[in-house]
Amino acid sequence: MTTTDRLFDISGSTWKIALKRLFELLFVVLTEDLAIDQQTVKDHLKLDYARAGVKGIPDYENLPSLNKPAKAGVANKRQRYHG
């Protein structure tokens, strides 16, 4: 399974993901799927997070797991009309 496939499995999308959420999803994939040490991933993502200018603190700094399921059945107005 590719990283993109895994991101889709977790988030239900591979595009229009908020940058902060993308960092959180990458943390999940890197630590849970690729078994990279959590602190190593945090250290590297922290540099990119700062460079990207994202405000706030990513959830992975506070939570043990971010493997949140995607919102199911929630369509925006355009999707409801064209679905």
C-alpha positions as CSV (number, residue, x, y, z in Angstrom):
1,M,0.0,0.0,0.0
2,T,1.4,3.4,-0.9
3,T,1.5,6.4,1.4
4,T,-1.2,8.1,-0.7
5,D,-3.5,5.0,-0.4
6,R,-3.0,5.0,3.4
7,L,-3.7,8.8,3.6
8,F,-6.9,8.1,1.7
9,D,-7.8,5.2,4.1
10,I,-7.4,7.5,7.1
11,S,-8.8,10.8,5.8
12,G,-11.2,9.8,3.0
13,S,-9.4,12.1,0.7
14,T,-6.0,12.8,-0.9
15,W,-6.6,16.4,-1.7
16,K,-7.8,19.6,0.0
17,I,-6.4,18.4,3.3
18,A,-5.5,21.2,5.6
19,L,-1.8,21.5,6.1
20,K,-2.0,20.9,9.8
21,R,-4.1,17.8,9.3
22,L,-1.6,16.6,6.6
23,F,1.2,16.8,9.1
24,E,-0.9,14.8,11.6
25,L,-1.7,12.2,8.9
26,L,1.9,11.8,7.9
27,F,2.8,11.3,11.5
28,V,0.4,8.4,11.7
29,V,1.7,6.8,8.5
30,L,5.3,7.2,9.4
31,T,5.0,5.9,12.9
32,E,2.3,3.3,12.6
33,D,2.7,1.9,9.1
34,L,6.4,2.4,8.6
35,A,7.3,1.9,12.3
36,I,9.6,4.9,12.5
37,D,10.4,6.0,16.0
38,Q,7.8,8.6,17.1
39,Q,10.4,11.0,18.5
40,T,12.4,10.9,15.3
41,V,9.3,11.6,13.2
42,K,8.3,14.5,15.6
43,D,11.8,16.0,15.4
44,H,11.8,16.0,11.6
45,L,8.2,17.1,11.2
46,K,8.8,19.9,13.7
47,L,11.3,21.5,11.3
48,D,9.0,21.3,8.3
49,Y,6.0,22.5,10.4
50,A,8.0,25.6,11.4
51,R,9.1,26.2,7.8
52,A,5.6,25.9,6.5
53,G,4.4,28.6,9.0
54,V,1.5,26.5,10.2
55,K,0.0,28.0,13.4
56,G,-0.7,26.0,16.5
57,I,0.6,22.7,17.7
58,P,0.0,19.5,15.8
59,D,-2.2,17.0,17.6
60,Y,0.6,14.4,17.5
61,E,2.5,16.4,20.1
62,N,-0.3,15.8,22.6
63,L,-2.0,12.6,21.6
64,P,-0.8,9.0,21.4
65,S,-2.7,8.2,18.2
66,L,-4.3,10.2,15.5
67,N,-5.8,7.4,13.5
68,K,-9.2,9.1,13.3
69,P,-11.7,7.8,10.9
70,A,-12.9,10.0,8.1
71,K,-16.3,11.7,8.4
72,A,-18.7,9.4,6.5
73,G,-21.9,10.6,4.8
74,V,-21.1,14.3,5.1
75,A,-21.5,15.9,1.7
76,N,-21.3,19.6,0.9
77,K,-24.1,21.4,-1.0
78,R,-22.7,20.8,-4.5
79,Q,-22.1,17.0,-3.8
80,R,-25.7,16.6,-2.6
81,Y,-27.1,18.2,-5.8
82,H,-24.8,16.2,-8.1
83,G,-24.5,13.0,-6.2
